[in-house]
Amino acid sequence: MTTSCIRTLFILVFILSAQLVLSQESFLFYLQPQLALNYNVTSSYSHNFTLSSRNFIYREDKFKLEGRNFDISHFSNFKTGVNTSFGAGLMYRFRKLFDNTRTNELRFTQQLNTTSRPMVVRYGHRWRTEQRFFPDVTVHRFRYRFTLDFPLEGEKVDINEAYLILNTEALLSVASSRGAQYDQRFTAALGWLLEEKVQLQAGLEYRLEDYTRNTHPVLFLNSSLILSL
């Protein structure tokens, strides 16, 4: 399948998704750009620094661009094998900048990641635990993500070539005096290797939040510029 066909498919999926979710009263649509910097300290130890902004595009049955939160995060990764790594990180989410009635969040994350590539397609499994600290409650979240990614031309991604990323993630959130919350996420993104250490990614993420009790559909238009040192 050529890159042009993939792009056309993305446009069709976007239109169909928008028609489906805009008809739901509780639907939210976000724009989420991100800037990431990867830095390899050694061959088995690396850092990741990320700045991310989440903005409303559609809510309360109308389109409008409005900031929701701004995130600063750091992650350290340790390779324990050819296809295995574990990591730990922290994030601070600024919410009060955009809404005085909301509180900021401090988050700690731990993860285990494994990958395999028997042929052209790479398979990835990621397990995460998170502790989300708010002034009035601490939320513990458990996550599992399965990912496929592969080049759209040839057997590997060369400069100025594209690749496709598909993943789904299941989440469970628990907190004292609150019932368990189950979420599911689905993501499709196109990536381009612009230069040897510069990547650009853009895609859609569809979330079903709290789907066992009161489902909230959420759509994200994501973009990432990834720089590696």
N, C-alpha and C positions, 0 to 999 in steps of 0.2 A: 504494500500500500504506500503510495507516494505521500510526500509531505502535504501537497495541495489537497489530496483527498482527506487527510487527517484534519486539516484546517477547516475544510467544508463540513466535516462531521461535527467538529466542535461548535461551529456556528449553528448547525441544526439542533444539536443537543441543548445549546444555550437558549434558543428560541422556544423549544418545546418545554424546557424546564421552567422558563419564565412564565409561559402561559399556564402551566400547571400550578405553580406555587403562588402566583399573584392572585389567584382565585380564592386563596385561603386567608381568612381574616387575621390569623396570628403570624403570618409570614413576615420574615425580616430578610433584607438583602444588604450585604456589606461589601465594601471595597477594602481590601487589605494588602497594601504594598509592604515590602520587606527588603531590608538591606542586610546582608550577612557577610561576615569576614571570617575565613578559616585560616588558621595559622598552625603549621606543624612545628612543634618544638623538637621532637625526635621522630623516628620512623614509627614509633608505637604510642606516641602521646601528642595530642593536638588540642587546640582551643577553638571555640566558635563564639563569636560575638554577633548579636543580632539586634537591630532596631526595627520595630514593627508598629504600624499605625492601623487601627480599625475605625472605619467610618461608615455611618449609615448611608445607604443609597435609597432604600425604600422601607418605610414603616408607617403604621397608622394609615394604611391605604393611600399613600401618596409618595411620590418621589421627592427626595431632598438629600443633599449632601451635608452631613453633620458628623463631627468627630465623636467617637465613643470612648476610646482609650488608646494609650500609647505605652508600648512595652520596651523595656531594656533587659536583655538576657545574656547570660554567659554559660557556656557548657564546656566541660573537659571530657575528652574521650581517651580511653586506654585500650589499645588492641591487645587481646589475649590470645590471638591465633590469626591465621590467614583470613578467616571469614567471621571472626567473632570479636566483639568489643563491648565494653561496658563504660558507662559514663555517669556524671553527676553535674547538676547545674542549678542555677537560681535565676529567677526572673522577678522584676518589679513592674507592676502594672499600675499606671497612673490613670485613675478614673475621675478623681475630683477636679482635674483640670477642665473637664467637659461638663460635669454635672455635680454640683455641690451636695446633692442628696445621696450620692454614691460614695463608697469607700475604696481606697487603694488596696492592692493585694501584693503580698509577698509569697513566692512559690518556690519550693525546693523540689527537684526532680532527680530520680535515679532510673537508669535504664540498662537493658541488655539487648544487644542487636546482633543478629546473625544473618548472613547472606550466602547465596550459592548461585552459581552460573553454570549449569550443565551444558548449555548451548549458548545461544545469543541472548536469551532472556535471563535477566537476573531476578532472583527471588529474595525478598527480604522479610524478616520477622523482627518485630520490635515489641518488647515488654517494658512498660513504664509504671512506676509508682510516683505519686505526687502528693505533696502536702501544701494545701492552699490556705494561707493565713489571712483572715479578715479580723477586724476589731472585735466582732461578736461571735465568731465561730471559726473552727478549723475543719476544712473539708479534705478527706482522704480520697484520692482518685486512683483507679487502677485501669490501665489501658493496654490493648493489644492491637497492633497494626500489621497487616499483610500487604506487601507492595510488589508490583511487577514493574520493571523498566527495561527498555530495549531501544536500540538505535533504529531510526527509520530508514537508514541507508547503510548497507553493508553489515559487517559483524561487530564493528565498534564505532564509537562516535569520534569523528575527526572535526577539526576546526571548521566552523561555518555549517555544520550539520546538526540535525535535530534528533531528539529522542522523545519518547512517550513514557509518562509515569501514570500508573493506575494503582490506587490503593483503597482499602477499606479499614476502618478502625472501630473497635467496640470499646465503650467506656462505662465504668461503674463508679459512681460517686456516693460516699457515705459520710455522714456527720452526726454528731450527737443531737438527739431530739428531732432529727429529720429522717424521713424515709429514704430508701435507696433510690438513686436516679440512674437510669440506663439511657445511654446515647449511642447513636450509630452514625458514622461519617463515611462518605464516599467522595473520592477525589480523582479527577482526571486533569492532567497538565501536560503541556508541551514545553520542552526545554531546548535551548540552543547553546552550543559551545561557541561563543563569540571569539574567544581567544584561548590560549592554552590554560589560563587560570581565571577566565571570566565566563560565567554562565548566566543565562537569563531564562526564567521559567514563568509561565502564566497558565492559569487554568481555573476550573470551577470546583468548588467543594460544596456538597449538599449534606446538611446535618439534620438528623431527627433527634431532637432533644426531649428527654423525659418521655420516651415513647410508650412506656407501660401505664402511664397515668394520664398525662395531659400533653399530648404531642405538640411540639413547637417546631415547624419546619424553618430552616435557616439556609440561605444560599450565600456563598462567598465568591467574589471575584478576586482571586489571589494573583499576586505577582512578586517575584523575587529576583534580585540582582545579587549574585554570589561571587565574591572575590576570594581568591586563594593566594596565600603568600608562601 
